[in-house]
Amino acid sequence: MLLVVLPLLAALCAQDGAAPPSTERAALEAGLARARSELRCAALDSLPRQAPVDVLPLLQKSLSDPDERVRCATLHALGKLDSPQALDALLSDAPTRLVALRGHRRERVALLRALGQHGDPRALRALTTDAHADYDVHVLRTRILAIARVRSRDSIDALIALGRALPFAEEQQVMLEWRLALRVLTGRVGGRTVAEWSRWWAEARATFAVSHELPELQASDRSRWLDFWSDEETP
């Protein structure tokens, strides 16, 4: 059926003077039209990292799908797409969406993860939005490790501020991820508590430069970092 539809779409677009839709868009549109949510998810999951930008309107529409699993699959697709426009689509309403998703762990995690996947400084404001309104441990861990994908001093500022504001119980639950995030950004092994890292950063911030590349890490830290981003081609 798709082989029949594509030539027809191309002919119509040619008559209007517009470029024909890509094969990826046509396949995604067909998949998202399916009644069963698992088939819509499958269409989203099969979208390649290098998909053309003409799929983005379909993805933005899919963010309003009635099924949470489809919305999460859409966020994952927007996170993995190697395109600045994909991040633009995420950022268009990310702060508002994060607030609206309070208490919705799965989708909130999916949004934070998708924002972090791009590693773009523009995502940092959204990644720190509503940080103290939801101390769900899964949300916190994702937020912390997503911030660490943005390699800047502002990310270290954000992590230090987040660590200092956490209640004691929540701090203990995410301390492994919090220290890992700082090691990923700084390459520094020392510092086991929020207070120790805070003192170091107060002294080092003025002259410290975050490298563009992932620093050398202990084997356990590197493994945990890569495991978290296991569906990525993380360096």
C-alpha positions in Angstrom: 0.0 0.0 0.0 2.8 2.4 0.9 4.4 1.9 -2.6 1.1 3.1 -4.1 0.6 6.0 -1.8 4.1 7.5 -2.1 3.9 8.2 -5.9 0.5 9.8 -5.5 1.8 12.1 -2.7 4.8 13.0 -4.8 2.6 13.9 -7.8 0.3 16.1 -5.7 3.2 17.9 -4.1 4.8 18.4 -7.5 1.6 20.1 -8.7 1.7 22.4 -5.7 5.4 23.2 -6.2 6.3 21.7 -2.9 8.9 19.0 -2.2 7.4 15.5 -2.0 7.2 14.0 1.5 10.1 11.9 2.6 9.7 8.1 2.8 10.2 8.4 6.6 7.4 10.9 6.9 5.0 8.8 4.8 5.9 5.7 6.9 5.4 7.6 10.2 2.1 9.1 9.1 0.8 5.6 8.2 2.0 4.2 11.5 0.5 7.0 13.6 -2.8 6.5 11.9 -3.1 2.9 13.3 -5.7 2.4 15.9 -3.6 0.2 18.2 -1.2 2.2 20.4 1.5 -0.4 20.2 1.7 0.0 16.5 1.9 3.8 16.8 4.7 3.3 19.3 6.5 0.9 16.8 6.3 3.5 14.1 7.9 6.1 16.4 10.6 3.7 17.6 11.6 2.8 14.0 12.2 6.4 13.1 16.0 6.7 12.3 18.3 9.2 14.0 18.9 11.0 10.7 15.2 11.3 9.8 14.4 14.5 7.8 12.8 17.5 9.4 9.5 17.0 7.6 8.6 14.4 10.3 8.6 17.0 13.0 5.0 18.3 12.5 3.8 14.7 12.9 5.8 14.3 16.1 4.5 17.5 17.6 1.0 16.3 16.9 1.8 13.0 18.4 2.7 14.7 21.7 -1.0 15.0 22.2 -1.8 11.4 21.6 -4.3 10.0 24.2 -2.0 7.1 25.1 0.8 7.9 27.5 3.0 5.2 25.9 2.7 6.9 22.5 3.6 10.3 24.0 6.6 8.8 25.7 7.7 7.2 22.4 7.3 10.5 20.7 9.5 12.2 23.3 12.1 9.5 22.8 12.0 10.1 19.1 12.4 13.8 19.5 15.3 13.2 21.8 17.2 10.9 19.5 16.7 12.9 16.3 20.0 14.5 15.2 18.4 17.9 14.4 18.4 21.3 16.2 14.7 21.6 15.1 13.9 18.5 17.1 15.2 20.3 20.2 13.2 23.4 19.2 10.1 21.2 19.1 10.8 19.9 22.7 11.6 23.4 24.0 8.5 25.0 22.6 6.5 24.1 25.6 8.9 22.1 27.8 8.7 24.2 31.0 4.9 24.3 30.8 4.7 20.6 30.1 7.0 19.7 33.0 4.8 21.6 35.4 1.6 19.9 33.9 3.3 16.5 34.3 3.8 16.7 38.1 3.1 13.3 39.5 3.3 11.6 36.1 6.6 9.9 36.4 6.9 8.1 33.2 6.2 11.0 30.9 8.1 13.5 33.0 11.2 11.2 32.9 10.8 10.8 29.1 10.7 14.6 28.6 13.8 15.2 30.8 15.7 12.4 29.1 14.8 13.7 25.6 16.0 17.2 26.6 19.2 15.9 27.9 19.9 13.7 24.9 20.6 16.7 22.8 23.3 18.0 25.1 22.5 21.5 24.1 22.9 24.5 26.5 19.5 25.8 25.4 17.9 22.8 27.2 19.4 23.7 30.6 16.6 26.1 31.6 14.0 23.5 30.9 16.0 20.8 32.7 16.0 22.8 35.8 12.4 23.9 35.6 10.2 22.8 38.5 13.2 20.9 40.0 11.9 21.2 43.6 8.3 20.4 43.0 8.7 16.7 42.4 11.3 14.6 44.4 10.3 11.3 42.8 13.6 9.4 42.8 13.3 8.4 39.1 12.6 11.9 38.0 15.5 13.2 40.1 18.0 10.7 38.8 17.0 11.5 35.2 17.1 15.2 35.7 20.6 15.0 37.3 22.1 12.9 34.5 20.4 14.9 31.8 21.9 18.1 33.2 25.3 16.4 32.9 24.9 16.0 29.2 25.1 19.8 28.9 28.8 20.4 29.2 29.0 23.9 30.7 29.8 25.6 34.0 26.1 26.5 34.2 25.4 22.8 34.5 27.7 22.5 37.5 26.0 25.5 39.0 22.6 23.8 38.5 23.8 20.5 40.1 25.4 22.2 43.1 22.2 24.2 43.6 20.0 21.2 43.3 22.1 19.1 45.7 22.1 21.8 48.3 18.3 22.1 48.1 17.5 18.4 48.4 16.0 17.1 51.6 18.3 14.7 53.4 16.4 11.5 52.4 16.2 12.4 48.7 19.8 13.5 48.7 20.9 10.0 49.9 18.8 8.3 47.3 20.4 10.2 44.4 23.9 10.8 45.7 25.5 8.2 43.4 24.0 9.9 40.3 24.7 13.4 41.6 28.4 12.6 42.1 28.6 10.8 38.8 27.1 13.8 37.0 29.7 16.1 38.5 32.5 13.7 37.7 31.3 13.5 34.1 31.4 17.3 33.9 34.7 17.9 35.8 36.8 14.7 35.6 37.3 15.2 39.4 37.2 12.1 41.5 37.3 13.7 45.0 34.3 14.9 46.9 31.7 12.6 48.4 29.3 15.1 49.9 27.4 18.1 48.7 29.3 20.3 51.2 32.7 19.1 49.8 31.7 19.6 46.2 30.2 23.0 47.1 33.5 24.2 48.7 35.5 23.0 45.8 33.3 24.7 43.3 33.3 28.0 45.1 37.1 28.0 44.8 37.4 26.6 41.3 34.5 28.2 39.4 36.2 31.4 38.3 39.0 29.5 36.4 37.5 26.1 35.7 36.7 25.2 32.1 34.5 22.2 31.2 36.0 20.1 28.5 34.0 19.4 25.4 34.8 15.7 25.6 33.9 13.2 28.2 36.8 13.0 30.7 38.6 9.9 31.7 36.4 8.1 34.3 36.9 5.2 36.7 35.6 2.0 35.1 32.6 1.9 37.4 31.6 5.5 36.7 32.0 5.1 32.9 29.9 1.9 33.0 27.1 3.5 34.9 27.1 6.6 32.6 27.0 4.4 29.5 24.4 2.1 30.9 22.0 5.0 31.6 22.4 6.2 28.0 22.5 2.7 26.6 20.3 3.5 23.7 22.7 6.2 22.6 26.0 6.4 20.8 27.5 8.1 23.8 31.3 8.6 23.6 
